[in-house]
Amino acid sequence: MAKNPHDPEYSKRRLKAILKNKKRESKENKKTNVSKGDYDMTQLTKISYQKEPFEYELKIGWDDEAFVDGSIAFTVCASKRNIETQKTMDNIEAIVSIEKDENNQPILTISDNSELNVTYPLKDLFEESQIIDLIPAAFFGGEPFTGCLIRSGLSTSIAQIIESKNETSGIPWYIERCKAIGSTFISALPDMSGKMARKALRCMIRMGF
């Protein structure tokens, strides 16, 4: 029998296998988990750039424990640190999550465990700019290149969430749909990494790197 990627049980098994492989890769590469607030994130992808004397990073971390509560959560983090001292000079992190509202409808939220808390009904989200344009400009402040990187990571990952939502439209909400969205999201990591790298390159050109 052919495997159906939109079948809930198949999506659940595939997501579990993908995350298991990611954890093994992280262990083999001696990478640590990305922790923020109440979230314990498994690092999915990382893009690094060096411009002496600094190194810039853009990372996505995935909360594989969120499925216990039937939700999705991941972090997008951009940072700048001194190569010689390893001191972090700038760090911007956003938590993107899908949760239920009071009417049991899926809501996409972008927060930072501080003042940022932007929400949008997922069913009404058709392009990433609808929610990203609601983020206050101050959130992207500080180091211009770091701000450009975090915007690139957010736009790419949220665009993929929207695409994954559309691809799984035949699965009813809530828990099984989240699992299917998570599976297609992680499966798209190679393509997402490429898109983030290209957007980061455009940032470098604009900043005169």
N, C-alpha and C positions, 0 to 999 in steps of 0.2 A: 504494500500500500504506500502511495506517495505521501511524503511528509507535508503537512499543511502548516506554514509558518503562522497562520492566523488562528490555529487551533489553540485554545487556552492551555491545555496540558502540554502540548509541544513547546509553546512559548515558555512555559514555566521550566521545563527540563533544559531547554536551550540556554535560558538566562542563567540557571544554576551552573551549567557547564562552563559558560563564558566567564562568569565571575570566579569560578574555581581556578581556571587557567590564569586569569589576571592576578589572583593572589599568589599563585605559584611563581609567575614571572616576577612579581614584586619581591618575593622571598629570594629568588635566585639572584636578582640584581641588587639585593640588600637595600631595597627601598622601604621607607617607613610609611605608615598610613598618615593621611592628612586629617588632623583633628581640628574641630572648630565647635565650641559650645557643646551642645548635646549630641553632635554628630561625630561619628567615627567613620572616616571616608577611606575607601580603597582607591589609590591613585590609578586612574585609567590611562591618562596620557599626559605627556609633558613636552613642551617646546621650549628650547633655550636659545638665547642669543647673547653674544659677548661683544661689548664695545669697551675696551680698556678705559678705566679700571673696573668697569661694572659688568655684571651678568644679569640678564633679564630672563624671567621664566613665566610661562603661562601653563597652568595645570587645571585638569578636571579631576575631581574626586567623586566617587560614587558611594552612596549609603546603601549597601546591600542588606542592612538590617531593617530598612524602612518598610520592606514588604511584609514584615511581621504585623505592621499596622495598616497594611494595604495602601501604601502611598509611595511616592517617588521623591527622592531628594539627592541633589548633587551640588558640589561646590565648583565655582570658577574662580581661580586665584591668579593674580598677576603680581610679580614681585621684582624688586631691584636690590642687588646686594653687591658689596665690594668684594672683588675676586680675591684679593690678598688677605683681608681681615675676616671675610665671610659675614660681615655685619650687614643686616638687612636695613636698607635705606628707605624703602617704600614697599608697602604691602597692601593690596586691595583684594578683598574676597567677598564674593556674593554667594548666598545659598539659594538655589532654585528648587522649588518643591511643588508637587501636585497634591492637594488635599481636598477634603470635602468642605463645602460651606454648610450653612444651617439648613439648606434645602437638599443636602446630599448631592450637590452638583460639583464637578471638579473645578478647582480654582488653581491657577498658576500664580505662585508667589515668588518674588525676588526680595530677599532680605539680607541683612549683614550682622545680625545679632546686636544691633545698635539702634540707630534711628531709621534706617531704610526698611520700608515695608510696602512694596508695590504689588498689587494683586490685579488679576484679570480673569474673567470666566474663560476657561479653556475652550469651551464650545464656540465662543465668539472670537477666538484668536486665529487669525488667518495668515498673519505675517508678524515676524518678530518685532518690527518697529512699533507695533501697537502698544506693547508693554515697555520696551526699552526706552521709548521716548518719554515715558512717565517718570523715569529715574532722574532725580535732581542732578544738575550738572556738577554740584559739589562732590558727589560720590566719585566722579572720575577725575577729581582734582589732584594736585600734587605733581608728581613726575609725569610730563605729557606722554611719554612713550608707554609707561605703565598703564595710564588711563586708556590709551588707545588699545593696548593689549587686552585689558579686561572687557572693553566694549566688543572687541573681536571675538573673544571667547563666549560672551553672553549671546551675541547675535547668532553665532554658529550653532551653539547648543540648543537655544530656544527654537531656532528654525528647524532643527532636527526633531525636537519634541513635537512640533506642529506636524511635521511630515509623518512621524510615527503615529500620531493620533489619527491622521487621515488614513494611513495604511491599515489600521486596526479597527476601522469603523464598524465592522461586522460583529465585534465582540462587545457585549453589554458592559456598562459600568457596574461595579467599580473596581474590585480587587483584581479580577481576571484581566480587565482592560489595562490596568496599571502594569501588570506583569508583562502583557504583550507589548505595551509601549516601551517598557524597560528593555525587553529583549531586542526589539528593532533598533532602539537607541544605541545600545552597546555594539550591536552588529555593524552599525554605521560609523564606528570610531575611526577606522582608517580614512574614510572620506572626510569626516569632520576634522581630523588632524591636518589633512592636506588643505582644507579650506581655511583653518585657523592660521596655518603657516603662510598662506598667500595673503591673507588680510594683514598679518603681522609685517610681512614684507612691504606692503603698501604703507603701513605706519612708519617703517624705517625710512622709506623714500621721502615721505612727507616731512619727517623730523630731520632730514638731512644726514642720516646715519651713513 
